[in-house]
Amino acid sequence: MNINKLRRNLYRIARILGDINAVKKGNVGKRVGRRVAGRATGKVLRKLFK
């Protein structure tokens, strides 16, 4: 298996486990907000450093 595929899959599993943990603790809204903010920041930074 390619190391990049392994890494991608590990990060994907970690994200899913984090989602499950947030549901258990009741922090889903906070997690979704942070994810949206992170994606928006990423888009802005991508445009700046293009």
N, C-alpha and C positions, 0 to 999 in steps of 0.2 A: 504494500500500500504506500502510496506517495505520502510524504511527510505533510504536505500542505492539505491533503484530503483528511488525514488524521487530525490535524490541528483544527480544521474547519468543523469536523464532526464533534470534537471535544468542546469547542466553544458553543456549538449548537446545543449539545446536551446540557452544558452549564446554564445556558439561557433558559432552557425548558425547566430545569430544576429550580432555578431562581423564580420563575413564574409560579410553579407549584408552591414554593415556599411563601411567596407573597399572598397567594390565595389562602393558605392556611393561617397566616398572620393577619390577614385583612388589610394588606397594604397595596392592593392592586392599583388603585387610583394613583397613588404616589409613584409607583413603578411605571405605569403607562405614561404619566406626565414627564418623568425623567427620560424615558425612551424617546418620546416625541421631541423634547428639547434637545436631546443629543443628536437626533437626526437632522433637525433644523440647523444646529450649529455646524454639523458636518457639511451640509449643503452650502452654507455661507462661506466656510473656510475653503471649500473646494473652488468656489467662484473667485475668491480672493487670490488664491495661489495657482491659478490655472496658467 
